Amino acid sequence: MLFHLKYAPLASRCYSHGKVETDEEFDSRWVTYFSKPDIDAWELRKGMNTLIGYDLVPEPKILDSALRACRRLNDLASAIRILEAVKVNP
């Protein structure tokens, strides 16, 4: 017996009906994340990897707070990686 396409169940997706985050809220969340006084190097790298994974260039205020976190951690290598990640290639 052949299974006909007209009897196939319809595919449906359940999308979230949660609150949509605005650009300002997104920026504020990441500035707050990088501004934590007790952030460690692992959290800094994880945050930057997550941001880069969104396939976007972070706003300058987010980069500022991330670079300041590098300064608090005395982590020049992470600061250079952040700058290389957002560098514009000619």
Secondary structure by P-SEA (a helix, b strand, c coil): cccccccccbbbbbccccccccaaaaaaaaaaaaacccccaaaaaaaaaaaaaacccccaaaaaaaaaaaaaaccaaaaaaaaaaacccc
